[in-house]
Amino acid sequence: MYEFYYDCLLSKFGDRLHLCFTDTDSFICHVESEDLVADLRSISDLPDTWNFDRDHPLFSEANRRTLEKFKSETADVPPTEFCGLRSKNVLARDTRRQSIFSNSQRRSVNLREKNTSATNSISTF
C-alpha cells in the first residue's frame, strides 16, 4: 500500500491527490482531475478493475482477484459523499446505486427512500 500510494499515485497526481482515509488494507483518496479515466490509463495494469462495467475503458480481467492489487469498492462509479468514522467504518454514497455502504457491516441504505446524506445516515449504522 505504501509503495502504491507514494510511488504511483502521489508521484502521478502530486498536489491534486488528497488522502481522505486510510486503514490497514485500504485507503480513500480524492483526486482532482479533468479526465480521471485518461489519467488512470497509464497505471491501468496496477488495479483490479474486473468489477467495472464491461464497456468501461479501464475494464480488465487481467488482475481479477489478484493479491496486492487494489480494487474500487464502488466499481467504476466514484463516490459523491464520504464520511470516515473510524477503522473499518466508512460511509460513502455513490451516484449509480444512490446508496451508502459501510465497510464494517457490508450493508447498504437506500437513499432514494430516505432522501438523506452520508453524514445524516450515521445513526442508521
SULCORUR-V662641 format. One record per backbone hydrogen bond with DSSP energy under -0.5 kcal/mol. CO is the residue of the C=O (numbers start at 0). NH is the residue of the N-H. E is the energy in kcal/mol with one decimal. If there is no record, write none. Layout:
# SULCORUR-V662641
CO;NH;E  CO;NH;E
This chain:
# SULCORUR-V662641
0;4;-2.7  1;5;-2.7  2;6;-2.0  2;7;-0.8  3;7;-0.9  3;8;-2.4  4;9;-3.3  5;10;-0.7  7;11;-1.5  8;12;-3.1  9;13;-2.0  12;15;-2.2  13;16;-1.5  15;31;-2.6  17;19;-0.6  17;29;-3.0  20;27;-2.7  25;22;-2.9  27;19;-2.7  27;20;-1.6  28;30;-0.5  29;17;-2.6  30;32;-0.7  34;38;-2.0  35;39;-2.3  36;40;-1.0  37;41;-0.5  39;42;-1.3  40;43;-1.3  42;45;-2.1  42;46;-0.7  46;48;-0.8  47;71;-0.5  48;51;-1.6  52;55;-1.8  55;58;-1.6  60;63;-1.3  62;65;-2.2  65;68;-1.2  69;47;-4.2  71;74;-1.2  73;76;-1.9  75;77;-0.6  77;94;-0.7  80;92;-1.9  82;84;-0.7  82;90;-2.5  85;88;-2.2  88;84;-2.1  88;85;-1.2  89;102;-0.9  90;82;-2.7  91;100;-1.5  92;79;-3.4  92;80;-1.4  93;97;-0.7  97;110;-2.4  97;111;-0.5  98;93;-1.3  99;108;-1.1  100;91;-0.9  101;105;-2.2  101;106;-0.5  106;101;-1.1  108;99;-1.2  108;110;-0.6  109;113;-1.2  110;114;-3.0  116;120;-1.0  117;120;-0.6  118;121;-0.6  120;123;-1.7  121;124;-1.4
